[in-house]
Every structure is written in C-alpha cells, then in structure tokens.
Amino acid sequence: MYDAMMAETISFTGHGGDQIEAYLARPLGPGPSGGVVVIHHMPGYDAETKEITRTFAVHGYLALCPNLYYREAPGASPDDAAAAARAPGRRARRAAGRRRRRSGRLPAGDAGLQREGRA
Amino acid sequence: MIGYCSGGRQSFLAAASLPLDAAVDCYGAFVVGTPPEGMPLKVGPIVHLAKDLSCPLLGLFGADDQHPSPDQVAELDKALTEAGQGARVPQLRGRRARLLRGEPARLPAGGRHGRLAEDLGLLRPPPGGLNGGYAMCTYLTEKLDVEGSGKGRLGWFALSQATVYLDHPQHAPAEHTLNIDFLNPQQGPSARVAVELTAQSARALAAAIESALAAAPPGLV
C-alpha cells in the first residue's frame, strides 16, 4: 500500500466566521479519499492526537483535527490551552457567552454542539 | 468522525446533529449519567439523542473504567439498540489505556460494521507518550481567586486565579496527580505556574502550609 502523506497546520473558517486552527493530514496517493474528523481529548490538541490524525492519512483517509481550544487560547502550548479551557469561572464564561451572543457567535466545541443537540 | 475522551461525547453529539457516514465514541463520559459537582462544563446526559443519530456509531470503552462505568456503557448499548441505529458498543477488556497502547482489542466483525471495525484496528497503535494509563478524566475542578505572584516561563507575574484538580498529569510519572495551576487569565494562557503532585505529596503540602501559617507570630497573618 502506498503510504505517503502530508500533514500540516491549516486555518479554516469556523462557526460565526472565526478562523480556527486545525491539523490536516492527507494521503498523497490518488483519490478519492474518505474523510475523518478527529476530535481531541480534554488534555488538548496535542502531539499524540496529531499522530492519530497522521495515522489516518497513512491508511488512506483525509483527516482533519480542529483545535477546539483555539478560541480560548490561540497559539498556546497544548497543556496551557487545556488549563485555560478548564480555568474560566462561571462569571467569566457567562461574560464570554454574552460577548459571543452579541457578536452572533456561539460557544465553541462541546457547549455549542450540546446546545444544538438539545434544541 | 472519531473523538477521544471528552471528544468521544462530542462525536456522539455530532452524529446526532449532522449527517455523518460513521461515528466513533472512544470512551466518552457522560453520554449516559450526570457529571460530578464542580465540572467546568455544564453537560448533562445526552443518551436520549440516540434516536437522532444519523449514522452507525461504534463505542469503544474499557471494562475497568468508571467514567463511563460498565453499567453506563450497558445503558448506552441498550438505548442505541432500542433506537435502531445499528450502533455497536463492544466492551473491551481493561482500561482505555489498553485500547490505545497496542494490545489488540476484539472488535465485532462482519455485517455492516465489519469494515468500520476493521478500519478502526489501525487506530489502535498507541498515541505514545502517555504516562501510566488513561483510566479517567475526572473533570473535577476547584477554582479560587488568589492574590500574590508566581514565577513562570516569562518571569514573575501577578496571580489572580488558581485551579485545583485531580486528573492525569502532563508530566509526572503517575496515573493521576493533584494538579494546581496558578493563573492570570488577563495575561493569556501562558501566564501559568503548574504543579502536579502525588496525592501523598499534596496532602503533605497542605499540612505544611497550615503548619507554617499557624506557627507565624500573631499579627503577621
């Protein structure tokens, strides 16, 4: 099996027009390829999750792993970003929610999906 | 879509919200069951959304895990079966660590899930660098406002918040540690001093802090 692939950090337009960082791994063989979205664990968008993403591409899938903490901590190291995502108090989260609602944006990640799921 | 840990739950949510071809929930907690007090994200059970799944869902859980527990996995399996979504929830031996660390897991083969299970075999190679095992993410977090200073990679800075939680360490060679982050969110996520202590060390530290404060001459504290 041809296993060459290319992996890189990209930016794509997310909910509300936000630019979101993601790790894209794609096989270099002829397509078409199946697509897989990889969702990282709570400790963040880390080296291990990027390895999982690359492994999909080695096996012929086009894999994309969005950094779910990008809005809270753009450019931070994975452990600092996970700590930042854990840290905001209730008041800070409510304030952030108000800012997002005013700007027509919904929270990232789990909270936003859950809201849609409950709607 | 495939998600790990908290991402496993998000994978379930995505499959209930979006048209997907297949979804995999790797040991996501709180699809069934209510999170403990103090969890930073307000998430409730979402198993009632099983009827909305747009695709087959494969759940991978460790039989020795507690979040979710085997009973919760059984409840999820039952709900998925009742919803008729063709989902499968094999119980794999051991903890999730084993799922990710290379020990071959037995997945159900054949039928419409055969290919999915076969493909998933390739995901089992270890992500590497995990210390100990990932028995659970506790989510439990104590938060407090603090006044003082800390020295981090950028030098000294004022502290405004601390979080205290028992969870997987990033660095310490233990499965779970008592972690403390001293933070100043106004200065960004890198304004952080972090420690990861074994439970025994954390208790000793707490006692030492109390002793030092108690021994201080009157009027100093």
Interface residues (C-beta under 8 A of the other chain):
Chain A: G34 V36 V37 V38 I39 H40 H41 M42 P43 A47 E48 T49 E51 I52 T55 F56 H59 L68 E72 A73 A76 S77 D79 D80 A81 A83 A84 A85 R86 A87 P88 G89 A92 G109 D110 A111 L113 Q114 E116 G117
Chain B: M1 I2 G3 Y4 C5 S6 G7 G8 R9 Q10 S11 L13 A14 A16 S17 D21 P40 L41 K42 V43 I46 L49 D52 D119 L122 L123 P125 P127 G128 G129 L130 Y134 C137 Y139 T141 K143 Q161 T163 Y165 H168 Q170 D181 L183 P185 G188 P189 S190 R192 A194
